Amino acid sequence: MTHLIARVALPVPLDKNFDYLIKPNMPPVIGGRVLVPFGRQRLVGIVVAIGHDSDFPIQQLKPIQQVLDNQPLWQPALFGLLKWASSYYQYPLGDALANAMPALLRKGREASAATLKYWQLTDAGREQPLNGLKRAPKQAQILNLLRSGPLSHDSLLTHDVSSTTLKAVKAVMQKGWITEQQQQPKQLQWQPQFAITEQKPRLNEEQALAIATVNSNPDFGCYLLDGVTGSGKTEVYLNLLEPILAAGKQALILVPEIGLTPQTINRFKRRFNVPLETVHSGLNDSERMTAWLAGRDNQAGIIIGTRSALFTPFANLGIIIVDEEHDASYKQQDSLRYHARDLAVMRANKENIPIVLGSATPALETLHNAQTGKYHYLTLSKRAGNASAARHGVIDVKGLYLNAGLSAPLIAEMRKHLNAGNQVMLFLNRRGFSPAMMCHECGWIAECDRCDAYYTLHQQSGELRCHHCATQRPIMHQCLQCGSTQLLPVGVGTEQLEAQLAELFPEFKTVRIDRDSTRRKGSLENYLEAIKNNEYQILIGTQMLAKGHHFPNVTLVALIDVDSALFSNDFRASERLAQLFIQVAGRAGRASKPGSVLLQTHHPEHQLLQSLLHKGYGVFSKAALTERRQALLPPFTHLVLLRAEANDSDLVCQFLQQIRAIFEASPVYDQDCCVLGPNPAPLARRAGRFRWQLILQIPNRNKLQQMLSIAKPAIQLLPLAKKIRWSIDVEPQDLT
């Protein structure tokens, strides 16, 4: 008797799939979920193959307990992309597939829209006199609400979500006065109602050419839209979507951070009357599931989201747009360490649809691809409408007194712009009150016990926090070394800047936008709306405020401290500073008002600053690519970062030395390959664990994959591999 066997990918950290017997009356589908026994657990896995052969005797195989899907979770193109990503980024397939589905699906929830449950009155409930329930007012309230018609569970409970209400519902149900009904949600067709719902602005020549170029070919093509800040890239996106949506197809818009979604959503909602869903880390499980189903079932015309939105299935995807494609947050830093921009290009290829990568400061890898003809190169060199380019200036702060990081010339310039009725934006990429706390008597600095890093002082919450391991402790009032009470904050954070501005400019309102001030759901949207309405005149922000936002009344943008970014051991530091400078500068003078950008620095003569101020990003990127070519750095070579950490530093070093030996003994290894390290990581100890790293440098991507596929099984067989936490990061963006 031949047995059917399913090969199942399970969410476990093992580079293998598992065989299970298929029961005769329980056929699974490839790409669908099954519930299977795994040791003492029951896990939800994905069927990746069905056949008759197994490496194990049939009697040792356990049967599938439950088939959860009668159709694949993902279409063939997306399923193929996920399998490719698992292989390319060297991450177990089961874990990779689990990361690509909403949490409710990982828990075994049905992959369809939830059944709507609602309450309605029975005949006995209708006949019940409400004045006879004076001693049970909650029950009377429920009956009264339902007399106007059935209500869903959520609608009924919104009137009063208390335990007494829930008890009252249960009581009237037991009395037979109300009954619970179920209804399948209706599938709505949005395509017949599609229309443009706002007046479109007139396009300039460059915008029209870019749109015509992309629309001329409905098949796969990757287009870099290199447009200066304020050049109307979003307007190009909107015009590109118009024929896609009119044809009944869907669109995926990727943005780097949750902070960019409110403004982007509003722009798209104003233009098109199509259902729109968002996908980002701020959603709860049911909201994420709703968006996932809306894409798969063609209930949403547009999905806007951060990097994880890339794995949303679509019924009829017509275009992918990656906004701010250069942003480092597109790279996942743990689990499946994928780069959303690169995978988006691969997905567009597999789906045979166009993809547009938009940025005012394209990543050097993307620029190289465009300049070598791999991508189509589209440029927007002029600011849209009447906006003129911002005026740039440098304030040399050597020898100047700094008041919470602010120099006297900057304060005077701020006052001039504020008195003219405009808004001012100050950029400081350091949250908290102060980055360190020091003893004035002996120089001792409060350091995290678990990391090689100083505590950051957060005065508003009254605590010291480590931004690396999230350790918190109350603010200390005595030096732990000499006992002095003369403890002083060192350096400036956004909290301190906010407090000082309240003293300097009491007549103007200040708002601080960083990760600490926008934790509550909806707070960022409220702040952005208030800024737009001119309720705040001074804006303080970290990177959250640096890109993508449109503030028409901001006429002065100041970078408080750029020196910390000028000197770094990361080869990408100069590229990131250049991108940050251009992006922040782009917030100034976006409407008809002229804008100014000021940089405070102790090194105004620095070559990078001079190049950016006088020649722009284009000249900088050309020089940077020449440097990268000479140094054999990406995009002219490919890197793999192996990180390892444990409580014993010597063990970690020994483990990485063994990995180096495996690489150097590989049949693929030749004079073009290079292994650097092992070396301690820039942050050598974090959360009590010692961290080391090893970098593999190979000029050819295929050779890199060959090398890893040969080396990884050998690494996993090393005795130390089970004692040490280690990871492989293919094409890393962060070497710290």
PyMOL commands that set and color helices and strands:
alter all, ss='L'
color gray80, all
select helices_A, chain A and resi 58-60+76-88+93-99+103-106+123-127+130-133+137-146+153-157+163-174+191-193+205-215+233-246+258-271+285-296+307-311+328-330+340-351+364-371+408-419+494-504+523-532+543-545+563-566+573-585+607-614+616-631+649-664+701-716+719-722
alter helices_A, ss='H'
color red, helices_A
select strands_A, chain A and resi 5-9+18-21+33-38+41-51+66-67+116-121+151-152+178-183+221-227+250-254+276-279+302-305+317-323+354-359+376-380+391-396+423-427+436-439+456-458+463-465+472-474+487-490+510-513+538-541+554-559+596-601+638-646+674-686+689-698+725-730
alter strands_A, ss='S'
color yellow, strands_A
deselect
rebuild
show_as cartoon
